[in-house]
Amino acid sequence: MDEALWSSMERERHSLAELLGGLTPQQWEHPSLCARWRVREVAAHVAMTPTGTDTGMLVRALVRSRGNLWSAGAALAIAHARRPTELIVEELHRDAASRRMPRLTNADNLLLDVLVHGQDICVPLGLERPAPTEAAQTSFEHVWRMGWPFHARRRMRGVRLVATDARVCVGEGPVVAGRLADLLLLVTGRTAAALARLDGEGTAVIAARGDAVSTVPPSPAAGSRGAA
């Protein structure tokens, strides 16, 4: 297992916990970039991932969702979000170094999860959250290799994505340029929010498609390992 990846994940969990610890009660209730989820639900989703889910709870959630894994995961996060915000922050700090993973996922997905969810929380709040270059590039390349659930290469066909702060350049066509953190939002389906932060002629191409993917839950931490 890549030690650098786990170290990045630990730092990002601590960093996110510190940010969340400084939010006001109103900010915790603010809508996130994840459809129908507030900041509270997104934070709970990230916090509960290394904690693990009781098998019985997962089975009951799967039954209620008729076997839909993502819907079951979303329901569990919503339930977890009902606890006091102080406990959610405490969990993130406590389990930052944990290497425990939900079934049917991997460490690449977990790093992607915390990076993207940090932006899901901060962008709507107008807060800047820098993405560490090496970790963000690892996650971007992971998404670009994947099929389900983001199908990034298919959705970004006909444009070239160029990071202005990292050595990332993929695709062919009119350029979509910007910070790697914003390109990561784009390839994971946060299209409208990402385009508002990106430049280049290719942004009009993507905007004309009305392109987006489902964002509840918005990353595959509790789902498939993804397709290479």
Residue pairs with C-beta under 8 A, 6 or more apart in sequence:
1 99
1 107
2 107
4 134
5 107
5 108
5 111
5 135
5 138
6 97
6 99
6 107
8 111
8 132
8 134
8 135
8 138
9 96
9 107
9 110
9 111
9 114
9 135
10 96
10 97
11 96
11 132
12 111
12 114
12 115
12 118
12 132
12 135
13 46
13 50
13 92
13 93
13 95
13 96
13 114
14 92
14 93
14 96
15 118
16 43
16 46
16 92
16 114
16 117
16 118
16 121
17 89
17 92
17 93
17 96
19 118
19 121
19 122
19 127
19 129
20 28
20 39
20 43
20 85
20 88
20 89
20 92
20 121
21 89
23 39
23 85
23 125
25 85
27 39
27 125
28 38
28 39
28 40
28 43
28 85
29 38
29 39
29 40
30 38
30 39
30 124
30 125
31 37
31 38
31 39
31 124
32 38
32 39
32 41
32 42
32 120
32 121
32 124
33 119
33 120
33 123
33 124
33 185
33 190
33 193
33 215
33 218
34 41
34 42
34 117
34 120
34 215
34 216
34 217
34 218
35 214
35 215
35 216
36 216
37 45
37 74
37 77
37 78
37 120
37 216
38 81
39 121
39 124
39 125
40 81
40 85
40 88
41 77
41 78
41 81
42 117
42 120
42 121
42 218
43 81
43 85
43 88
43 89
43 92
43 117
43 121
44 77
44 78
44 80
44 81
44 83
44 88
45 73
45 77
45 80
45 81
45 117
45 217
45 221
46 92
46 113
46 114
46 117
47 80
47 88
47 89
47 91
47 92
47 95
48 76
48 77
48 80
48 91
49 101
49 102
49 110
49 113
49 221
49 222
50 95
50 96
50 98
50 99
50 100
50 101
50 110
51 91
51 95
51 98
51 100
52 100
52 102
53 76
53 102
53 222
57 76
58 72
58 76
61 72
61 73
61 75
61 76
62 68
62 69
62 72
64 72
64 75
65 71
65 72
65 75
69 104
69 222
69 223
70 149
70 214
70 216
70 217
70 222
70 223
73 217
73 222
73 223
74 216
74 217
77 217
80 88
81 88
99 107
101 107
101 110
102 221
102 222
104 222
104 223
104 224
104 225
105 220
105 221
105 222
105 223
105 224
105 225
106 225
108 138
108 139
108 142
108 226
109 142
109 219
109 220
109 221
109 223
109 225
109 226
110 221
111 135
111 138
111 139
111 142
112 139
112 142
112 143
112 188
112 219
112 220
112 221
113 219
113 220
113 221
115 131
115 135
115 136
115 139
115 181
115 184
116 139
116 184
116 185
116 188
116 190
116 218
116 219
117 218
117 219
118 129
118 131
119 129
119 131
119 181
119 184
119 185
119 190
120 190
120 218
121 127
121 129
122 128
122 129
123 185
123 190
123 193
123 197
124 193
129 181
130 181
131 179
131 180
131 181
131 184
133 165
133 166
133 180
136 166
136 180
136 181
136 184
137 163
137 166
137 167
137 168
137 180
139 184
140 163
140 168
140 180
140 183
140 184
140 187
141 168
142 226
143 150
143 152
143 184
143 187
143 188
144 152
144 153
144 170
144 187
145 226
145 227
145 228
146 152
146 226
146 227
146 228
147 226
147 227
148 224
148 226
148 227
149 213
149 214
149 220
149 223
149 224
149 226
150 187
150 188
150 189
150 213
151 213
152 187
152 188
153 171
155 187
155 189
155 211
155 213
156 170
156 171
156 176
156 186
156 187
156 206
157 171
157 173
158 171
158 172
158 173
158 174
158 202
158 205
159 171
159 172
159 173
159 174
159 175
159 176
159 202
159 205
159 206
160 169
160 170
160 171
160 172
160 173
160 174
160 175
160 176
160 202
161 168
161 169
161 170
161 171
161 176
161 177
161 183
161 186
161 187
161 202
162 168
162 169
162 175
162 176
162 177
162 200
163 169
163 177
163 178
163 179
163 180
163 183
164 177
164 178
164 179
165 179
165 180
166 180
168 180
168 183
173 202
173 205
174 200
174 201
174 202
174 204
174 205
175 200
175 201
175 202
176 183
176 186
176 198
176 199
176 200
176 202
176 203
176 206
177 198
177 199
177 200
178 194
178 197
178 198
178 199
178 200
179 197
182 194
182 197
182 198
183 194
183 198
185 193
185 194
185 197
186 194
186 195
186 198
186 206
188 213
188 218
188 219
189 212
189 213
189 214
189 215
189 218
190 215
190 218
191 206
191 211
191 212
192 212
195 203
195 206
195 207
217 223
220 226
